[in-house]
Structures are given as C-alpha cells and as structure tokens.
Amino acid sequence: MYPSLTPPRQVKIGDAAAFAGITPRAIRHYHEIGLLPEPERGGDGRRRYGYDDMTRLLWIRKMADAGISLDDMRAAFGEARDEAGDEALDQAPDIESVLSRLEKTLTAQEAATKRRRAAVQRLQVVGSPLGLLSELVTDRLSHLPPGALRPSDLDALLVTERIFGPLGAAIQAGTFIVLATHPDLRAEEDRLEAAEAALDDGVEPDDPRVEELAVQRCAHQMALNQAIEAAGLDAAEEKIFEIYDADLKGEEGTEMSAATAITKMPYDFSPARMRCVELAGRLFGEALADAHSADS
C-alpha cells in the first residue's frame, strides 16, 4: 500500500509558514498590515489557509528576497491582486517606481558592502583598530612600526574623523607621525598632558599656571609644526588635499556639521583647563601668523 498523496484542502498557520519558509509570526504581521487577507477560521477557531493564500505568501517571500519592502509590496501589488485576482504581477500599478527605489537601495547597499570589505581588508593588513579608520588615514600611518601609535592616538583620530571627516583626521595624522618618530617631542607631549590634566576643578581659571601652560603648549605646537615641515609631511598634506575629491568625502557620510558635532563630544575639562586650551589656541594662531609674515 502506498501512502495517500492527496493534498489537504486547507492548512493551519504553522504548516503554511513552514511551506512558505517563514514564521507564523510573520504571517500574523502580514494580516495586521493588510498585506495578506485574513482567512476564515475553522470550527476550532484557528485560521485555515488555502491555495490562494499560499501563492500570496510565496510571492511575498519572493519579493522580500528581492529586497522589496512590505510597504512597497502592499502599495504596488496588494491592491492590484485584490482587484484582479490572478492577473500578472507586471500589471500592478507603481511597480516601476518601486523597482527604481529598490535599484537605488541596492546600489547604496553594494557601495556600503564595498566599504565594509575594504575596512576588513585594511584590518587584516594593518592588524590594529587603525584599519577601521578611513583609507585616507590608514594609508598615511600604515608605514609606522607596530606599537608606534598609542590607543589614545587612535582615539583622537577617531574623534577627529567623526567631526571633521577623513581629511581632517589625515592632516592630524602628521602630528602623530612626528610624535611616534621623535621621542623628545613625545616626552614633552606627555608632560604637557599630565600638567593640563592637573588643572582640575580646584584650580581657578586665572591661576598663573594656566597661562604658563598655555605658553608651553603653544611652543610645543610650533615645535611639532617645525618637525612636520622638516620631515616633508606638510608637502604630503598638500597632496592629500589634491586627491581628496567629492567621492571620497561621500564614503564617510557625516550626519551633522562640525560645529554641531563639537558640541556633542564630551570632554571633562575644568574651567581652568578650558581656558588653557583656548589661550593656547589663540597664542598658536598668532605665532603662525607672525611666522608667515616673517617668511613673506
């Protein structure tokens, strides 16, 4: 005796989900949003699904696999199939606009996948979190020996890239190249950072140490600039400006302006330390202006 191969006239939701390759929860959601008409319930109060329900579920699954959203399915196919029954899908209204949006979405997804693959490859080559930064930054620092960059250096580059984009971080990378290759400048950087960190809330903004440290920080920044120029890193920065085109800018997709981003990145600086930072920045700007005037 061969087992009967007679198909059921209707099936329960679990069997419908298993056949369509989805979950009962997904089917219930389709009912809730009007994508799949809710069938009548049997004598036991459970939904029963017939042939038309199953074909609708299969089409939904195919469209989902193609990347078409549930809203687009409902807008492009739902009404047409409700009105026209089994008419061909290509007769549904708005299908061209749906497919056009889908094509744009897939193009964006492909670009995102390309960027992710490039980041993974950089991670494999670099072997450190540096590979997660943009290619512009990674390429500029990849020649440094392992361990030359500190975690705090990478943190600073990460923040700069978020605020000012890859170009800003790539320019800042010149400073970290100098610090990694000039032990005396690195030692002075460490000393200044420790002294600035000591400007806690117990120090008044007009404390003489604030102005003294600002002057020292300015002198250190000028020394860093001189080392950057002596190493030819400033010429490399000019080339970076030349190659940084609109396409590369688009890869990072910043969602806010630099001015806005700065106000959202917290630094637990005391008023005294903030005054030191601001004063050092002003002194450095004046020193650069004087240096340029002397050169001209």
N, C-alpha and C positions, 0 to 999 in steps of 0.2 A: 504494500500500500504506500502510495506517495502522499506526503502531507498536502493539504489543501493550499493552493496558491491564490485563492480568491481574496482580493484586497478588501479592506474594510470600507464601508460607505462613508464613515466619518471617523476621526481620531481625536483623542484628548490632546490637551495643550502640550504635555510632555512629549508625546510622540510627534506632534507637529514640529516642535522645537528641534528634536533630535534629527528629523528628516531634513529640515532646512539648515541645520548646522548652527543654530543659535540657541539662546536660552529662553525658557518660559518668561523670565522677567523682561526680556527684550520684546517678546510678543505682547505682553501686557502694556508695555510702553507704547508700542505701535497703536494699540487700541486707544490709549489715553490721548494721543496727539492726532488721532483721526487718520492715520496712515493706513491702518487695516481695520475694516469694519468689524465690529464685534459680533461673532456668530451667536446663534441662539443656543441656549443651554439645554442639556438633556434632562431626563427625568431626575437624575441625581444632582442637578444644579450646576454641573460642570459644563464648560464650553466644549462644543464639538466642531471640528474643522473639516471642511470638505475640499473637493478638488480645487475650486476657485480660490479658496483661502490659501491653499498650499502653493499654487502658482504665484499668487501675490507675494507670499513670503519668499519664494525663490527669487523673484525679480528684485525684491527689496534687498536680499542678500547680495545679488549680483551688483546692484547699484552701489551698495555700501562698499563692496570690494573695489569698485572703481573710484571710490573717494567722493561720491555724491552724498551730500548731507541729507539728513532726514527732512529738513525744511524744504530743500530743493526737490526731493522726491515727491513730497506732498503737493508742492506748487506745480511741478512740471508733469507729473504722471498721475497723481491721485485723482484729480477731477476728471481728467480725460478718460481714465479707465472706469470710473464710476458711471460716467455717462455713456461711454461707447463700449463697455463690456470688454471683449477680447480684441478690440482693434489694435493695430500695430502700434508699438511704442513710439515709433518715429512720427506719429501723427499728434503726439501730445504738444500742447502749447508751451512756449517758453523754453523748449529743450535747447535751442541754440544758445540762449543766454546762460542757461545752466552749465552747458558744456564749456562755454567761453570762460566762465568763472572758474570752473574746475581746471581748465588748462592753465590759467594764471596761478591757481593754487599749487598745482603740480610743479610748475616751473619754479615757484618760490621754494617748494619743498626740496626739489632737486638741488637748488643753489645752497639751501641750508645743509643738505646731506654732504655736498661737496666741501663746504666749510668745516663740517664736523670731521670728515675723513682727513682733511688737511691738518686739523688740530691733533687728531690721533697720531698721524704720521710724524708731526713735529714732536709730540710727546715721546714717541718711540725713539726718535733720533736724539733728542736733547736729553731725555731721561730725567727731567725735573718739571715742576709746575711751570717753568718758563715756557714750555711748549704750549701751554694753554693761552698765552697771550697772543696778540696778533702776529702775523708773519713778519710784518714790518719791524716789530720789536724783537722778536725771536732771532731774526737774521742778524740784527745788529749786535746781539750779545752772544750768539752761539759759539764764537771763537774763544770765549773765556774758558779757562780750565774749570773742571767740576769743583764746586765749593767756593768759587771766587765771588759769587753773588750770595748775599745773606738772605734769609727768609724775609727780613724787614725790607730789603731792597725790592724783592718781588712784590711784597705788599704795596709798596709805594708806587711801583709801576702799574699794578692792577688798578689802584685808585685813580691814578693819572689817566690811564686809558679809558676808564669809565667816564671821567669828567671831560677830558679834552680829546679823546679819541686816540687811535693808533699813532697819529702824527705827533701829538703831544708826548706820548709815552716814549716814542722812538727818539725824540730830542732829549728827553730826560735821561734816556739810557746812556748818553755820553757822559753824564756825571758819574754814573755807577761804573762805567768802564774805567774812568780815571781813579775812582776810589778803590777798585779791585786791583789796579796795577801800580798804585802809589801808596805804599804803607804809611808814609808820613802824613799824607792827606787823610787817609782813613783814620789814623790815630787822632788827628785834630777833629775830624767829624765826630768821632765817638766822645771826645772830651766835651765838645760843644753841646752835643745832645744830652749828655749827663748833666751839664750845668743848666741847660734850659729846662730839663725835667725837674730840677731842684727849685725852679720858680713856681712853687705851689701856691695854694690859696693863702698861706701865711706870709707871703711876700707882697708888699704894696707895689702897685704899678709904677710909682715914682721912686722906687728903691734904686740907688745908684748902680746896683748890679745889673739892672735891666738894660740901661743904656750901654754899659760896658760890654755886656754880652752881645748886644746888637752890633756894636762896632767890630767885635771879634768875628761875629758871623759874617758880616759884610766883607771883611778882609779875607776870610776863608773862601767865600764865594768867588772873589776876584782871583784867588789862587787857583781854584778849580777851573775857572774860565781860561786862565793862562795855560794850565796843563792841557785843557781840551784843545786849545789852538796849537800848542807845541806838538801834540800828537796828531794833528791834522783832522781831528774829529769834527771841527767846525765845517771843513770842506765837505766831509761826508754828510753832514746835516743839510747842506745846500743841495746835494744830490737827492736826498730824501724828499725835500720839498718838490723837486722837479718830477720825481716818479710817482708822487702821491696824487693820483687822479681821482675823479669822482667815483669810479667803480670800486676802488679800494675803500673809499670812505663808506660806501653803502654796505660793506660787509659787516660793519660793527653795529649799525643801526641804533645809535643812541636815541633815547626816548625823551630827553629833556635837554634844555640848554645848559651850557657850562655854568652859567650864573646860578641857575636853579639847583643844579647838582651839587655845587659847592655848599649851598645852604642845607643840604640834606645828608652830608657826610659828617658824622660827629667826631670831634677832637676834644678830649677832656683837658683843655688848656685853661689855666687860671688867667685872670685879667692881666697879671704881670707878664705871663708868658705870651699872651696875645699881643701885648704892647711891644714886647721884644721882637716878635715876628714882624709886626707892622713896621717898626722902626728900622729893623734890618733890611726889609724890602725897600724902604724909601732910600736908605743910605746906599744900597746896592744900585738902585736905579740912577741915583745921582753920580755914583762913581763910574758907571758905564757911560753916562752922558759926557762926563769930563774926559774919559779916555778917548771917546770918539772925537771929541772936539780937538784934543791934542793931536790925534792922528791926521785930522783934516787940516 
